Amino acid sequence: MFAAERRQLILEMVRANGAVSLRELARVVQTSEVTVRRDVRALEAEGLLDRRHGGAVLPGGFTRESGFPQKSHLATAEKTAIADLAAGLVEEGEAIVVGAGTTTQELARRLARVPGLTVVTNSLLVAQALAHANRVEVVMTGGTLRGSNYALVGSGAEQSLQGLRVSRAFLSGSGLTAERGLSTSNMLSASVDRALVQAAGEVVVLADHTKLGTDTMFQTVPTDVITRLVTDEPPAHDDRAATELQALADQGVQVAIAGSSGGGSAGGDAVPGRPPRRDVPLPGPRRSQIPGGPQLRTATVLGEPSTGERARVADLRRR
């Protein structure tokens, strides 16, 4: 495929979906991510699209927000891995809040088998994912329906959250930086997300690597309020995303990497009665970027016992 044909196809994909990851573009045009990145830069220079870390979007800057159909096709594999890992944080009998978004929708599908769970949400998609879960109680906020992301917003939604207290909130957004925290492009959505945060003892942000380093108009969760970030491993060449992860960890955010060795995906069956956990260190190069500084925390994923655990078992057997 000639460069002109390749770039035209890339442009058509971005126009059709609103936002597309570099991985997906490279897969469709059957070339390397390095070549795709070069094409995206050329198209951005012509004003035909905007680059984002790990992807490309339609031009529009801070005010641009893709609708649900476009978001649902961006970084789908990464969102699945993130949802798998995040579901392992939820315990039987907990009360939680889950915000709107395509990643939180994936999480909700995995929470359907957690016994005794109570989920408060302003998302119709989250509620739909849990609608047939026999042992999960779903509490919906009031408010006005925002059709672009199937979420309830406005004063009705915010007022219904007053006086509520739950163990934790699971939220997504349009961008995440160490400087401003989580942000979104819509004022009404941001206001409801802030109300969800006020109701929770701790905040877990679900954000794939394409959102790292991206800043949008309205701040929803400051960095110092974020307890944990569940994300996927950025591509090796994405230095800015890696630097952003390090900066978030330096500010006290617990960073969990999903799907790093292919062992982090456990699916909905792993919520009750899940196998033993093991700690997987975050990618090595990021640990040396800040000599002597705080290191990124390890990600808790599901898998086989660690080498140390196997050694202890063998020792007990010899005794």
Disulfide bonds with the S-S distance in Angstrom:
none
